[in-house]
Amino acid sequence: MKASELRSKEKDELQTELESLLKAQFGLRMQRATQQLSNTSQLGKVRRDIARVRTVMTEKAGK
């Protein structure tokens, strides 16, 4: 997900996106712990997306 896409969303949409990404991260962490995760790069992508969403939320809060 690109930062420009996130900047066009409203605060409540960003919160919803963050919640879904956190749930996805939890699921991937559980899969990794039980050795069921075949593509480990997904975990890093989700972490970066979470950071992007939080950054954009912080930018919008400052305005």
Backbone torsions as a table, in degrees:
resi	resn	phi	psi	omega
1	MET	NA	135.2	-176.9
2	LYS	-91.4	151.7	-179.3
3	ALA	-64.8	-33.1	179.7
4	SER	-65.0	-35.5	176.2
5	GLU	-65.7	-39.5	-178.5
6	LEU	-69.4	-36.6	-178.3
7	ARG	-66.6	-22.5	-179.7
8	SER	-82.8	-7.9	-178.5
9	LYS	-89.7	158.3	176.4
10	GLU	-82.1	169.4	-177.4
11	LYS	-61.5	-41.8	-179.4
12	ASP	-68.9	-32.8	176.1
13	GLU	-68.0	-37.1	177.1
14	LEU	-65.9	-39.2	178.9
15	GLN	-64.0	-42.1	178.0
16	THR	-63.1	-43.0	178.9
17	GLU	-61.9	-42.8	179.5
18	LEU	-62.7	-43.7	179.4
19	GLU	-61.8	-42.1	-179.6
20	SER	-68.2	-36.8	177.9
21	LEU	-67.9	-38.0	178.2
22	LEU	-65.7	-38.3	176.3
23	LYS	-65.4	-40.3	178.2
24	ALA	-64.2	-40.8	178.6
25	GLN	-62.6	-42.1	179.0
26	PHE	-61.4	-45.2	179.1
27	GLY	-60.9	-42.1	179.0
28	LEU	-66.7	-38.4	177.7
29	ARG	-63.9	-38.9	178.4
30	MET	-67.8	-39.1	177.8
31	GLN	-64.0	-39.9	178.7
32	ARG	-65.8	-39.4	-178.4
33	ALA	-66.4	-33.3	179.9
34	THR	-95.4	9.9	177.4
35	GLN	60.9	35.7	177.6
36	GLN	-106.6	-3.5	-177.4
37	LEU	-85.9	114.5	-178.0
38	SER	-88.1	-34.4	-179.1
39	ASN	-110.6	94.8	-174.3
40	THR	-73.0	-14.6	179.7
41	SER	-70.7	-18.7	177.8
42	GLN	-59.9	-38.2	-178.2
43	LEU	-62.2	-42.8	178.2
44	GLY	-66.1	-38.3	178.9
45	LYS	-64.5	-41.3	179.6
46	VAL	-66.6	-40.2	178.7
47	ARG	-61.7	-42.0	178.8
48	ARG	-66.9	-38.1	177.6
49	ASP	-64.2	-39.7	177.5
50	ILE	-61.6	-43.9	179.3
51	ALA	-63.1	-40.0	178.9
52	ARG	-62.8	-45.0	-179.2
53	VAL	-63.0	-44.9	-180.0
54	ARG	-64.1	-36.9	177.8
55	THR	-63.9	-45.8	-179.5
56	VAL	-66.1	-37.8	177.4
57	MET	-62.1	-40.4	178.9
58	THR	-65.8	-41.0	178.0
59	GLU	-61.5	-43.0	-179.0
60	LYS	-69.6	-31.9	179.5
61	ALA	-70.1	-30.0	-179.3
62	GLY	-75.7	-18.7	-176.8
63	LYS	-83.8	NA	NA
